[in-house]
Amino acid sequence: MEPLRDPLGDRPVKSVTPPPRAPLDKALLFPNGPDKPPDWRALKDHLVRERYGEGRLDLESINMILNTCMDVLGKEPNIVKLKDPITVVGDIHGQYKHNLTVYALFAQSFDHLPLAALLNGKFLCVHGGLSPDLHTLADINKANRFQETPRHGMMCDLLWSDPENEKKGDSPVGAAFFANDVRGCSYFYTYDGAMRFLENNSLLSVIRAHEAQLEGYKMHRTNEATGFPSVITIFSAPNYCDVYNNKGAVLKFENNTLNVLQFNFSKHP
Protein backbone atom coordinates (compact mmCIF):
# COMPACT_ATOMS: atom_id res chain seq x y z
CA MET A 1 0.00 0.00 0.00
CA GLU A 2 1.07 3.63 -0.45
CA PRO A 3 2.39 5.22 2.75
CA LEU A 4 0.20 7.80 4.46
CA ARG A 5 1.82 11.11 5.26
CA ASP A 6 1.01 13.27 8.27
CA PRO A 7 2.02 16.88 7.59
CA LEU A 8 1.78 17.76 11.28
CA GLY A 9 3.72 14.96 12.94
CA ASP A 10 7.42 14.32 13.32
CA ARG A 11 7.73 11.69 16.06
CA PRO A 12 9.40 8.43 14.96
CA VAL A 13 7.65 5.17 15.74
CA LYS A 14 9.90 2.11 15.63
CA SER A 15 10.09 -1.45 16.89
CA VAL A 16 10.21 -2.43 20.55
CA THR A 17 12.82 -4.59 22.24
CA PRO A 18 12.36 -8.37 22.11
CA PRO A 19 11.02 -10.39 25.05
CA PRO A 20 13.51 -11.88 27.53
CA ARG A 21 14.84 -15.36 26.92
CA ALA A 22 17.53 -15.61 29.60
CA PRO A 23 17.52 -16.04 33.38
CA LEU A 24 17.48 -12.92 35.51
CA ASP A 25 19.47 -12.64 38.72
CA LYS A 26 17.55 -11.24 41.69
CA ALA A 27 20.65 -9.67 43.21
CA LEU A 28 21.31 -7.87 39.93
CA LEU A 29 17.73 -6.66 39.60
CA PHE A 30 17.39 -5.50 43.21
CA PRO A 31 20.88 -4.23 44.18
CA ASN A 32 19.45 -1.88 46.84
CA GLY A 33 17.31 -4.47 48.57
CA PRO A 34 13.84 -5.95 48.11
CA ASP A 35 12.07 -2.83 49.44
CA LYS A 36 13.58 -0.61 46.72
CA PRO A 37 12.67 -0.37 43.02
CA PRO A 38 14.54 -2.70 40.67
CA ASP A 39 17.48 -1.59 38.55
CA TRP A 40 15.61 -0.78 35.34
CA ARG A 41 18.91 -0.37 33.47
CA ALA A 42 19.85 -3.97 34.27
CA LEU A 43 16.43 -5.17 33.16
CA LYS A 44 16.70 -3.20 29.91
CA ASP A 45 20.20 -4.56 29.30
CA HIS A 46 18.86 -8.07 29.74
CA LEU A 47 16.08 -7.45 27.21
CA VAL A 48 18.43 -6.01 24.61
CA ARG A 49 21.14 -8.64 24.92
CA GLU A 50 18.78 -11.63 24.46
CA ARG A 51 21.13 -13.94 26.30
CA TYR A 52 20.18 -17.60 26.48
CA GLY A 53 20.44 -19.76 29.55
CA GLU A 54 18.73 -22.06 32.00
CA GLY A 55 16.64 -21.07 34.98
CA ARG A 56 13.83 -18.62 35.63
CA LEU A 57 12.92 -15.98 38.17
CA ASP A 58 11.43 -17.33 41.37
CA LEU A 59 7.95 -16.37 42.53
CA GLU A 60 9.27 -13.88 45.09
CA SER A 61 11.16 -11.95 42.41
CA ILE A 62 8.15 -11.92 40.11
CA ASN A 63 6.01 -10.55 42.94
CA MET A 64 8.53 -7.80 43.60
CA ILE A 65 8.83 -6.78 39.96
CA LEU A 66 5.10 -6.79 39.25
CA ASN A 67 4.24 -4.87 42.41
CA THR A 68 6.84 -2.26 41.50
CA CYS A 69 5.43 -2.07 37.98
CA MET A 70 1.95 -1.50 39.39
CA ASP A 71 3.28 1.36 41.51
CA VAL A 72 4.91 2.94 38.45
CA LEU A 73 1.89 2.41 36.19
CA GLY A 74 -0.45 3.77 38.82
CA LYS A 75 1.20 7.17 38.50
CA GLU A 76 0.65 7.33 34.74
CA PRO A 77 -2.32 9.25 33.28
CA ASN A 78 -5.12 7.43 31.48
CA ILE A 79 -3.81 8.72 28.14
CA VAL A 80 -0.09 8.31 27.55
CA LYS A 81 1.51 10.88 25.27
CA LEU A 82 4.06 9.01 23.17
CA LYS A 83 7.46 10.69 23.11
CA ASP A 84 9.82 7.77 22.60
CA PRO A 85 10.08 5.31 19.68
CA ILE A 86 7.38 2.68 19.99
CA THR A 87 5.58 0.19 17.80
CA VAL A 88 1.81 0.51 17.44
CA VAL A 89 0.53 -3.05 17.62
CA GLY A 90 -2.84 -4.70 17.92
CA ASP A 91 -3.65 -7.98 19.66
CA ILE A 92 -0.98 -10.16 21.25
CA HIS A 93 -2.48 -13.37 22.58
CA GLY A 94 -1.16 -15.95 25.00
CA GLN A 95 -2.26 -18.18 27.86
CA TYR A 96 -1.35 -19.03 31.43
CA LYS A 97 -0.45 -22.57 32.36
CA HIS A 98 1.61 -22.86 35.47
CA ASN A 99 0.92 -20.55 38.37
CA LEU A 100 -2.37 -18.88 39.28
CA THR A 101 -0.60 -16.54 41.70
CA VAL A 102 1.57 -15.15 38.92
CA TYR A 103 -1.47 -14.96 36.65
CA ALA A 104 -3.38 -12.97 39.28
CA LEU A 105 -0.47 -10.55 39.66
CA PHE A 106 -0.33 -9.99 35.93
CA ALA A 107 -4.09 -9.42 35.89
CA GLN A 108 -3.74 -6.80 38.62
CA SER A 109 -0.92 -5.09 36.73
CA PHE A 110 -3.09 -4.98 33.59
CA ASP A 111 -5.69 -3.04 35.60
CA HIS A 112 -3.03 -0.34 35.99
CA LEU A 113 -2.29 0.02 32.28
CA PRO A 114 -3.31 3.28 30.58
CA LEU A 115 -6.48 3.17 28.50
CA ALA A 116 -5.12 4.95 25.44
CA ALA A 117 -2.13 6.60 23.82
CA LEU A 118 -1.98 9.87 21.92
CA LEU A 119 0.54 9.64 19.09
CA ASN A 120 2.02 12.97 18.02
CA GLY A 121 -1.08 14.73 19.26
CA LYS A 122 -3.03 13.55 16.18
CA PHE A 123 -3.69 9.81 16.47
CA LEU A 124 -5.72 8.29 19.30
CA CYS A 125 -4.59 4.69 19.89
CA VAL A 126 -7.06 2.43 21.72
CA HIS A 127 -7.91 -1.25 21.72
CA GLY A 128 -11.54 -1.14 20.61
CA GLY A 129 -12.67 2.34 19.71
CA LEU A 130 -15.05 5.14 20.59
CA SER A 131 -17.98 5.56 22.97
CA PRO A 132 -21.17 7.64 23.07
CA ASP A 133 -19.93 8.77 26.50
CA LEU A 134 -16.61 9.96 25.05
CA HIS A 135 -16.62 13.54 23.82
CA THR A 136 -13.13 14.86 24.53
CA LEU A 137 -9.75 13.39 25.41
CA ALA A 138 -10.21 14.86 28.87
CA ASP A 139 -13.07 12.40 29.42
CA ILE A 140 -10.59 9.51 29.19
CA ASN A 141 -8.27 11.05 31.76
CA LYS A 142 -11.18 11.42 34.19
CA ALA A 143 -11.98 7.69 34.11
CA ASN A 144 -11.08 5.33 36.95
CA ARG A 145 -9.11 2.64 35.14
CA PHE A 146 -7.92 0.77 38.26
CA GLN A 147 -10.58 -1.91 38.03
CA GLU A 148 -11.82 -4.85 36.02
CA THR A 149 -13.38 -3.73 32.75
CA PRO A 150 -17.02 -2.72 33.43
CA ARG A 151 -19.84 -4.26 31.39
CA HIS A 152 -21.07 -0.83 30.30
CA GLY A 153 -19.79 2.70 29.93
CA MET A 154 -16.87 4.53 28.36
CA MET A 155 -14.10 2.26 29.66
CA CYS A 156 -15.93 -0.79 28.32
CA ASP A 157 -16.39 0.90 24.95
CA LEU A 158 -12.75 1.95 24.63
CA LEU A 159 -11.86 -1.74 24.88
CA TRP A 160 -14.82 -3.43 23.18
CA SER A 161 -16.46 -1.20 20.54
CA ASP A 162 -16.00 -1.70 16.78
CA PRO A 163 -16.33 0.46 13.67
CA GLU A 164 -19.42 -0.44 11.68
CA ASN A 165 -19.17 -2.66 8.61
CA GLU A 166 -20.28 -0.11 6.04
CA LYS A 167 -20.85 -2.78 3.40
CA LYS A 168 -23.61 -4.31 5.53
CA GLY A 169 -25.41 -1.00 5.95
CA ASP A 170 -26.79 -1.90 9.37
CA SER A 171 -26.52 1.52 10.96
CA PRO A 172 -29.64 3.64 11.44
CA VAL A 173 -29.62 6.74 9.26
CA GLY A 174 -27.70 9.55 10.93
CA ALA A 175 -26.68 7.44 13.93
CA ALA A 176 -23.25 7.86 15.50
CA PHE A 177 -23.53 4.64 17.55
CA PHE A 178 -25.75 1.56 17.60
CA ALA A 179 -25.81 -1.63 19.65
CA ASN A 180 -23.03 -4.14 18.97
CA ASP A 181 -24.99 -7.38 18.63
CA VAL A 182 -21.86 -9.28 17.55
CA ARG A 183 -19.96 -8.70 20.80
CA GLY A 184 -23.04 -8.75 22.98
CA CYS A 185 -21.82 -5.54 24.63
CA SER A 186 -20.75 -2.01 23.76
CA TYR A 187 -21.44 -0.36 20.38
CA PHE A 188 -20.64 -0.06 16.73
CA TYR A 189 -19.51 3.46 15.86
CA THR A 190 -20.26 4.88 12.42
CA TYR A 191 -18.19 7.05 10.12
CA ASP A 192 -20.26 10.05 11.24
CA GLY A 193 -19.58 9.19 14.88
CA ALA A 194 -15.86 8.85 14.25
CA MET A 195 -15.67 12.09 12.28
CA ARG A 196 -17.55 14.00 14.96
CA PHE A 197 -15.05 12.87 17.59
CA LEU A 198 -12.01 13.54 15.38
CA GLU A 199 -13.16 17.04 14.48
CA ASN A 200 -14.05 17.95 18.07
CA ASN A 201 -10.58 16.90 19.23
CA SER A 202 -8.50 18.04 16.23
CA LEU A 203 -7.35 14.48 15.50
CA LEU A 204 -6.51 12.78 12.22
CA SER A 205 -7.45 9.19 12.96
CA VAL A 206 -8.30 6.51 15.51
CA ILE A 207 -5.85 3.59 15.51
CA ARG A 208 -7.26 0.43 17.06
CA ALA A 209 -7.02 -3.39 17.09
CA HIS A 210 -9.69 -5.81 18.35
CA GLU A 211 -10.64 -7.43 15.01
CA ALA A 212 -8.64 -9.95 12.98
CA GLN A 213 -7.88 -8.77 9.45
CA LEU A 214 -6.84 -11.07 6.61
CA GLU A 215 -4.03 -8.71 5.59
CA GLY A 216 -3.27 -7.69 9.16
CA TYR A 217 -4.78 -4.22 8.78
CA LYS A 218 -7.75 -2.30 7.42
CA MET A 219 -8.02 1.32 6.35
CA HIS A 220 -11.58 2.39 7.04
CA ARG A 221 -13.48 5.16 5.27
CA THR A 222 -11.28 8.11 4.36
CA ASN A 223 -11.84 11.65 5.54
CA GLU A 224 -11.84 13.56 2.26
CA ALA A 225 -10.69 16.76 3.96
CA THR A 226 -7.47 15.22 5.31
CA GLY A 227 -6.90 12.20 3.07
CA PHE A 228 -6.54 10.01 6.17
CA PRO A 229 -8.70 7.03 7.10
CA SER A 230 -11.06 7.97 9.91
CA VAL A 231 -10.18 4.65 11.59
CA ILE A 232 -7.24 2.27 11.09
CA THR A 233 -7.45 -1.31 12.36
CA ILE A 234 -4.09 -2.97 13.10
CA PHE A 235 -4.04 -6.64 14.13
CA SER A 236 -0.63 -8.01 15.07
CA ALA A 237 -1.51 -11.65 15.81
CA PRO A 238 -0.87 -13.70 12.63
CA ASN A 239 -2.90 -16.86 12.06
CA TYR A 240 -5.21 -15.87 14.90
CA CYS A 241 -6.33 -18.85 17.02
CA ASP A 242 -4.41 -21.07 14.57
CA VAL A 243 -7.38 -21.02 12.18
CA TYR A 244 -7.66 -17.58 10.53
CA ASN A 245 -4.55 -17.87 8.34
CA ASN A 246 -4.28 -14.08 8.49
CA LYS A 247 -1.19 -11.92 8.32
CA GLY A 248 -0.06 -9.79 11.23
CA ALA A 249 0.79 -6.10 10.89
CA VAL A 250 2.21 -3.12 12.76
CA LEU A 251 2.25 0.57 11.94
CA LYS A 252 5.56 2.38 11.66
CA PHE A 253 5.41 6.16 11.94
CA GLU A 254 8.61 7.96 10.99
CA ASN A 255 9.49 11.10 9.06
CA ASN A 256 5.83 12.15 9.01
CA THR A 257 4.90 8.91 7.26
CA LEU A 258 2.75 5.97 8.32
CA ASN A 259 3.75 2.62 6.85
CA VAL A 260 2.11 -0.75 7.40
CA LEU A 261 4.58 -3.59 7.98
CA GLN A 262 3.06 -7.03 7.43
CA PHE A 263 4.38 -10.42 8.52
CA ASN A 264 3.31 -14.05 8.23
CA PHE A 265 2.92 -16.51 11.06
CA SER A 266 5.61 -19.02 11.99
CA LYS A 267 4.95 -22.65 12.70
CA HIS A 268 4.88 -23.67 16.34
CA PRO A 269 8.17 -25.21 17.58
N, C-alpha and C positions, 0 to 999 in steps of 0.2 A: 504494500500500500504506500501511497505518497505520504511523506511526513507532514504533520500539522505544525504550523509555526505560530507561536505566541509572541506578538510584537511587544508585549508588556513585561514578559518574564525573562530572567537571566540566571535562575538558580539551577545548577546542574543536578541531575538525578541519576545516580549510578547504582551499581550492584552492591549488595551487602556482603559482609564477611560470611564464610561458610560455617556450618555448625561444628561443634567440637567433636573430635574423634580420638582424643587421648585422655589419659587419666589426669585429674587435677589433684594437686597436693594441698591439703587443708592448711598446713603451716605457711605455704606460699600465698594462699588466698587471703588468710586472716593473720597477717604478720603482727598486728597490734592487739590481738586477742579476740575472743569470740563475741565480745560485747561491742566491738567496733566494726564499722563498715569494711567490706572486703577491699582488697587492692584491685581496683578496676583495671589498672594498667596490666597487671599480671593476667587477669582474665582475658583482656583483649589480646595480649600477646599469645596466649594459648589458642584463641580462636584463629588468629592469623597464621600461626605456624602450622596448624593441622598435623601435629605430631601424633604418631600412632603408638599404641602401647596397651598393656593389659591393666585391668583394674578400673574401678569406678568410684565416684564420690560416695561416702557413706551417708546414711539418712540424716545424721546430725548436721553435716555440712550442707546438704540440700535444704534443710530447714532454715539454716542461718542465711543462706544466699537468697532464698525466696522471700523470707521475712524482710530482709534488707531491701530487696527489689520492691516489695509492696510499700515500704516506707518512702522510697524514692518516687515511685509512680503516684503515690497518694498526694504528692506535692505538685504534680503536673496539672495544668488546666484540662478541661474537657476537650478543647480543640488545640492540637499541637501545631505550632507554626514551624514548618520545615525549613531549617537553615543549613543543614549538612547534607552531603550526598546520601541518597536513599533510593531504594527500588520500590516502586509502587506495584504491589502484588495483589492478587485476589485471594482465593481460598487455598489454604495449606492444611491438609487433612492427615490425621494420625489416629492412634488409639492407645489406651493404657492397658497394660497387661499384668504388671508385677506388684505394685504397691499402692493400695488405696490411700494411704496417708500422703504419699507424694502427689497422687492425683488430686486430692483435696486441696493441697497447698497450691498446686498450679491453678486450680479452679478459683481459689481466693485471689491469687495474683491477677488472673484475667479480669476479675471484678474491679481491679484498679487501673486497667488500661484506659487510655483516652478513647473517646467515642468517635473522634474524627481527626483529620489533619487538613490543614490549609496550605496548599502548595503554591508558593510564590504569590500568595494573596489573591489568586484567580481560580484555583481549582479546589473544590471541596471533595476530599477523599473520605468515603464512608463504606461500610460493608454492604448495606442494603440500598438505602436511598433516602427519600424525602418523607415528610410527614405533614398532615394538615395542621398539626400543632407547631410546626416549625416555620417561623416567619423571618427571623434574622439569625445570624451566627451567634449573637448574644444569647439566644434561647438555648443553644447547645451548652454554652458555658454555665448556664444557670441550673442545668440538670444535675441530679444526684446520681452519679454513675456507680457508686460503691455498693452495688447490690446485684442480685440475680436479675436477668433481663425480665422486665414486667411483661404481662400478656397484652397490655394495651398502652397507648401513649407514645410520646415522641421517641423515647429511648428504644422502645420496641420497634418503631418504624424505621429508625436509623439503621437497625440491624436486619430487619425482615422485609421491608417493602421492596417492590420491583417496579421498573418502568413498564408501562402497558405494551402489549404486543399490538402495534398499530395495524398490522395486517389482518388481525381478527376483528378489529372495529368494535370491541366490546364496550368501550367507554361511553357513558351518557354524554350527549351533546353539551359542550361547554364545561364539562366537569374537570376539576383539577385532580381529584382523587376518587376512587371507588373501591369497594370491598375486594380484597384479594382472596378469591375463593379457591385458588390453587394452594396457597400456604395454609389457609384456614385461620389466618390472623393478619393483621396489618392491612396495607392498601396497595393498589396499583396507583402510580402517579402518571399523569398524562404529559404530553409535550407542553400543553398550556400551563400545567402545574409546575413543571420544571422551569419553563421560561419565566414565569412569574417570580419564582424564587431567585433565579439567576439575576434577573434585572433588579430586583429589590436589594440585592447584596453585591452588585457590581462584579459578578463572577462570570467566567467563561464557560465552565462545564462542571458537571458532577462526575467524578470517577468512582466507580463502585465495582463490587464483585458479585457474589451470591448466586450466580446462575452460570452453569456450564455452557460453554460456547464451542462449537465444533472447531473453529479456527483459533480458539483461545481468547478471542476478543470480539466485541461488537461496537460499531459506531452507530449510535442511535440518531434520530432525526436532527438534521443540521440547522443551526440558527443562521438564517440567511444574512443577518446583519453582521455577524462576526466570522462566519465560515467555519465555526467550530461545532462539533456535535453537542447537543444539549446534555447528553449523557453518554459516557463511555463505560462499557462493561469489560473488565479485565479478569480473566479466570486463570489462575496459575497452577492448577492441579491437572496435569495431563492424564488422559485415560481415567477419568473420574470414576471411582468405585470399580475400577477394572472392567468396565463394560461400555463406557461412552466412546472410547477410541478417539477422544478429542485431543487437540494440541493444547499446550499451556502457553501463556503469554505474560509478559511484563511490559510496562511502559517505561521508556527511558526519556527523560527530559533534560536536554543539554543544549546550550547555545540557542535558546529560545525555540527549540524544536522538540516536538513529541514524536518518538518513534516506537512502534510496537515490535518487540522482539519475541518471536515464537520459538517453541521447542517441542520436541516429541517426547513421549514417555520412554523410559528404559525398563527392560524386563526386570522382574524381581530377582535378587540373587538367590 
